[in-house]
Amino acid sequence: MAEIYQHGQVVIPKYIRDMFGLMPGARVRFSVKDNEIRICPEEDVMAEFERLTSGAGASFEETERLIRKTEGKRKKEWLDVP
């Protein structure tokens, strides 16, 4: 159980932050499904890219998938849209 503070702030319990490796400055994504609010850690795109390209290197398909997956985020950053 958590309380909603002024400006809509909610504290994520420490055991949950620890489970997901959420550190100060981490970003999360909010969504609504079936009348529930869901909070998901935003994927670290650079960490995933490094994982895909380490060792033998990423296949063409893996690189294309990562480019498609991050396209919306990159457009928002380019346009400086929250």
Backbone as JSON Lines, residues from 0, in Angstrom:
{"i":0,"aa":"M","n":[0.86,-1.17,0.0],"ca":[0.0,0.0,0.0],"c":[0.9,1.23,0.0]}
{"i":1,"aa":"A","n":[0.53,2.24,-0.73],"ca":[1.3,3.48,-0.78],"c":[0.33,4.66,-0.82]}
{"i":2,"aa":"E","n":[0.79,5.77,-0.31],"ca":[0.0,7.0,-0.28],"c":[0.39,7.88,-1.46]}
{"i":3,"aa":"I","n":[-0.58,8.56,-2.04],"ca":[-0.3,9.53,-3.09],"c":[-0.1,10.88,-2.43]}
{"i":4,"aa":"Y","n":[1.08,11.46,-2.67],"ca":[1.44,12.74,-2.07],"c":[1.08,13.89,-3.0]}
{"i":5,"aa":"Q","n":[1.34,15.1,-2.52],"ca":[1.09,16.3,-3.3],"c":[1.76,16.15,-4.66]}
{"i":6,"aa":"H","n":[1.17,16.69,-5.68],"ca":[1.66,16.63,-7.07],"c":[1.62,15.21,-7.64]}
{"i":7,"aa":"G","n":[0.88,14.29,-7.01],"ca":[0.72,12.94,-7.54],"c":[1.9,12.02,-7.3]}
{"i":8,"aa":"Q","n":[2.79,12.36,-6.41],"ca":[3.98,11.54,-6.16],"c":[3.62,10.31,-5.35]}
{"i":9,"aa":"V","n":[4.26,9.18,-5.72],"ca":[4.08,7.91,-5.02],"c":[5.47,7.32,-4.79]}
{"i":10,"aa":"V","n":[5.71,6.79,-3.61],"ca":[6.98,6.13,-3.33],"c":[6.85,4.65,-3.68]}
{"i":11,"aa":"I","n":[7.74,4.16,-4.52],"ca":[7.77,2.74,-4.84],"c":[8.5,2.05,-3.69]}
{"i":12,"aa":"P","n":[7.9,1.05,-3.08],"ca":[8.54,0.38,-1.94],"c":[9.95,-0.12,-2.28]}
{"i":13,"aa":"K","n":[10.84,-0.06,-1.29],"ca":[12.24,-0.4,-1.5],"c":[12.42,-1.81,-2.05]}
{"i":14,"aa":"Y","n":[11.68,-2.79,-1.52],"ca":[11.87,-4.16,-2.0],"c":[11.54,-4.28,-3.49]}
{"i":15,"aa":"I","n":[10.59,-3.48,-3.98],"ca":[10.26,-3.51,-5.41],"c":[11.36,-2.8,-6.2]}
{"i":16,"aa":"R","n":[11.83,-1.64,-5.7],"ca":[12.94,-0.96,-6.38],"c":[14.15,-1.87,-6.47]}
{"i":17,"aa":"D","n":[14.43,-2.6,-5.4],"ca":[15.57,-3.53,-5.4],"c":[15.36,-4.67,-6.39]}
{"i":18,"aa":"M","n":[14.14,-5.22,-6.45],"ca":[13.84,-6.33,-7.37],"c":[14.12,-5.94,-8.81]}
{"i":19,"aa":"F","n":[13.8,-4.68,-9.17],"ca":[13.93,-4.24,-10.55],"c":[15.16,-3.38,-10.8]}
{"i":20,"aa":"G","n":[15.98,-3.21,-9.78],"ca":[17.2,-2.42,-9.95],"c":[16.92,-0.95,-10.23]}
{"i":21,"aa":"L","n":[15.85,-0.43,-9.66],"ca":[15.49,0.97,-9.89],"c":[16.29,1.87,-8.95]}
{"i":22,"aa":"M","n":[17.15,2.66,-9.53],"ca":[18.0,3.58,-8.78],"c":[17.47,5.0,-8.99]}
{"i":23,"aa":"P","n":[17.88,5.95,-8.14],"ca":[17.47,7.35,-8.36],"c":[17.81,7.77,-9.79]}
{"i":24,"aa":"G","n":[16.86,8.4,-10.45],"ca":[17.05,8.82,-11.84],"c":[16.55,7.82,-12.85]}
{"i":25,"aa":"A","n":[16.22,6.59,-12.4],"ca":[15.68,5.59,-13.33],"c":[14.35,6.09,-13.87]}
{"i":26,"aa":"R","n":[14.02,5.65,-15.06],"ca":[12.77,6.07,-15.68],"c":[11.82,4.89,-15.71]}
{"i":27,"aa":"V","n":[10.53,5.19,-15.51],"ca":[9.49,4.17,-15.56],"c":[8.4,4.63,-16.52]}
{"i":28,"aa":"R","n":[7.65,3.66,-17.01],"ca":[6.56,3.94,-17.95],"c":[5.25,3.55,-17.27]}
{"i":29,"aa":"F","n":[4.24,4.4,-17.4],"ca":[2.92,4.13,-16.84],"c":[1.97,3.71,-17.96]}
{"i":30,"aa":"S","n":[1.11,2.75,-17.66],"ca":[0.08,2.36,-18.62],"c":[-1.15,1.92,-17.83]}
{"i":31,"aa":"V","n":[-2.28,1.84,-18.53],"ca":[-3.53,1.42,-17.92],"c":[-4.05,0.24,-18.73]}
{"i":32,"aa":"K","n":[-4.39,-0.84,-18.04],"ca":[-4.96,-2.0,-18.71],"c":[-5.95,-2.66,-17.76]}
{"i":33,"aa":"D","n":[-7.13,-2.94,-18.26],"ca":[-8.16,-3.6,-17.46],"c":[-8.38,-2.9,-16.12]}
{"i":34,"aa":"N","n":[-8.49,-1.57,-16.17],"ca":[-8.77,-0.77,-14.98],"c":[-7.67,-0.85,-13.91]}
{"i":35,"aa":"E","n":[-6.42,-1.17,-14.34],"ca":[-5.27,-1.2,-13.45],"c":[-4.2,-0.24,-13.96]}
{"i":36,"aa":"I","n":[-3.51,0.41,-13.04],"ca":[-2.36,1.24,-13.4],"c":[-1.14,0.36,-13.31]}
{"i":37,"aa":"R","n":[-0.33,0.35,-14.36],"ca":[0.88,-0.46,-14.38],"c":[2.1,0.46,-14.5]}
{"i":38,"aa":"I","n":[3.14,0.11,-13.77],"ca":[4.41,0.84,-13.82],"c":[5.47,-0.15,-14.26]}
{"i":39,"aa":"C","n":[6.15,0.17,-15.35],"ca":[7.18,-0.71,-15.87],"c":[8.49,0.06,-16.02]}
{"i":40,"aa":"P","n":[9.61,-0.57,-15.66],"ca":[10.89,0.1,-15.88],"c":[11.08,0.35,-17.37]}
{"i":41,"aa":"E","n":[11.57,1.53,-17.7],"ca":[11.89,1.82,-19.09],"c":[13.18,1.08,-19.41]}
{"i":42,"aa":"E","n":[13.21,0.42,-20.54],"ca":[14.38,-0.36,-20.91],"c":[15.55,0.56,-21.19]}
{"i":43,"aa":"D","n":[16.71,0.12,-20.78],"ca":[17.94,0.85,-21.06],"c":[18.39,0.45,-22.46]}
{"i":44,"aa":"V","n":[18.13,1.3,-23.44],"ca":[18.39,0.99,-24.84],"c":[19.88,0.75,-25.08]}
{"i":45,"aa":"M","n":[20.73,1.57,-24.48],"ca":[22.16,1.41,-24.7],"c":[22.66,0.09,-24.12]}
{"i":46,"aa":"A","n":[22.17,-0.3,-22.96],"ca":[22.58,-1.58,-22.37],"c":[22.16,-2.74,-23.27]}
{"i":47,"aa":"E","n":[20.96,-2.66,-23.81],"ca":[20.5,-3.73,-24.7],"c":[21.34,-3.75,-25.97]}
{"i":48,"aa":"F","n":[21.65,-2.58,-26.52],"ca":[22.47,-2.53,-27.73],"c":[23.84,-3.14,-27.47]}
{"i":49,"aa":"E","n":[24.45,-2.8,-26.33],"ca":[25.76,-3.37,-25.99],"c":[25.68,-4.88,-25.85]}
{"i":50,"aa":"R","n":[24.59,-5.37,-25.23],"ca":[24.42,-6.81,-25.08],"c":[24.31,-7.49,-26.44]}
{"i":51,"aa":"L","n":[23.54,-6.88,-27.34],"ca":[23.35,-7.47,-28.66],"c":[24.62,-7.46,-29.5]}
{"i":52,"aa":"T","n":[25.44,-6.44,-29.32],"ca":[26.61,-6.3,-30.18],"c":[27.89,-6.86,-29.56]}
{"i":53,"aa":"S","n":[27.83,-7.35,-28.33],"ca":[29.04,-7.89,-27.71],"c":[29.32,-9.3,-28.24]}
{"i":54,"aa":"G","n":[30.56,-9.73,-28.04],"ca":[30.92,-11.09,-28.46],"c":[30.97,-11.2,-29.97]}
{"i":55,"aa":"A","n":[30.17,-12.08,-30.52],"ca":[30.18,-12.34,-31.96],"c":[29.53,-11.23,-32.75]}
{"i":56,"aa":"G","n":[28.85,-10.32,-32.08],"ca":[28.18,-9.24,-32.78],"c":[26.71,-9.54,-33.02]}
{"i":57,"aa":"A","n":[25.97,-8.5,-33.26],"ca":[24.53,-8.64,-33.48],"c":[24.26,-9.0,-34.93]}
{"i":58,"aa":"S","n":[23.23,-9.79,-35.12],"ca":[22.81,-10.1,-36.47],"c":[22.08,-8.89,-37.06]}
{"i":59,"aa":"F","n":[21.9,-8.9,-38.35],"ca":[21.17,-7.83,-39.03],"c":[19.76,-7.72,-38.46]}
{"i":60,"aa":"E","n":[19.11,-8.86,-38.22],"ca":[17.74,-8.86,-37.71],"c":[17.67,-8.26,-36.3]}
{"i":61,"aa":"E","n":[18.64,-8.58,-35.45],"ca":[18.65,-8.03,-34.09],"c":[18.85,-6.51,-34.12]}
{"i":62,"aa":"T","n":[19.75,-6.06,-34.98],"ca":[20.0,-4.62,-35.1],"c":[18.76,-3.91,-35.61]}
{"i":63,"aa":"E","n":[18.11,-4.45,-36.61],"ca":[16.88,-3.86,-37.15],"c":[15.79,-3.81,-36.08]}
{"i":64,"aa":"R","n":[15.67,-4.88,-35.29],"ca":[14.66,-4.92,-34.23],"c":[14.92,-3.82,-33.22]}
{"i":65,"aa":"L","n":[16.17,-3.62,-32.83],"ca":[16.5,-2.59,-31.86],"c":[16.23,-1.2,-32.43]}
{"i":66,"aa":"I","n":[16.53,-0.99,-33.68],"ca":[16.26,0.31,-34.32],"c":[14.76,0.59,-34.33]}
{"i":67,"aa":"R","n":[13.95,-0.4,-34.72],"ca":[12.49,-0.22,-34.73],"c":[11.95,0.02,-33.32]}
{"i":68,"aa":"K","n":[12.48,-0.72,-32.35],"ca":[12.01,-0.64,-30.97],"c":[12.26,0.74,-30.37]}
{"i":69,"aa":"T","n":[13.32,1.39,-30.76],"ca":[13.71,2.67,-30.15],"c":[13.34,3.88,-30.99]}
{"i":70,"aa":"E","n":[12.71,3.67,-32.12],"ca":[12.42,4.78,-33.03],"c":[11.58,5.88,-32.38]}
{"i":71,"aa":"G","n":[10.51,5.5,-31.69],"ca":[9.64,6.5,-31.05],"c":[10.38,7.3,-30.0]}
{"i":72,"aa":"K","n":[11.18,6.62,-29.18],"ca":[11.95,7.3,-28.14],"c":[12.94,8.28,-28.75]}
{"i":73,"aa":"R","n":[13.61,7.86,-29.81],"ca":[14.59,8.74,-30.44],"c":[13.91,9.96,-31.05]}
{"i":74,"aa":"K","n":[12.73,9.79,-31.66],"ca":[12.01,10.93,-32.24],"c":[11.63,11.93,-31.17]}
{"i":75,"aa":"K","n":[11.15,11.42,-30.0],"ca":[10.79,12.31,-28.9],"c":[12.0,13.1,-28.42]}
{"i":76,"aa":"E","n":[13.15,12.43,-28.33],"ca":[14.37,13.12,-27.9],"c":[14.78,14.17,-28.91]}
{"i":77,"aa":"W","n":[14.67,13.89,-30.18],"ca":[15.05,14.83,-31.22],"c":[14.14,16.06,-31.18]}
{"i":78,"aa":"L","n":[12.84,15.81,-30.93],"ca":[11.87,16.89,-30.9],"c":[11.77,17.54,-29.53]}
{"i":79,"aa":"D","n":[12.47,16.98,-28.54],"ca":[12.46,17.45,-27.17],"c":[11.03,17.46,-26.62]}
{"i":80,"aa":"V","n":[10.33,16.33,-26.85],"ca":[8.96,16.18,-26.39],"c":[8.98,15.29,-25.16]}
{"i":81,"aa":"P","n":[8.29,15.65,-24.08],"ca":[8.27,14.8,-22.87],"c":[7.55,13.49,-23.09]}
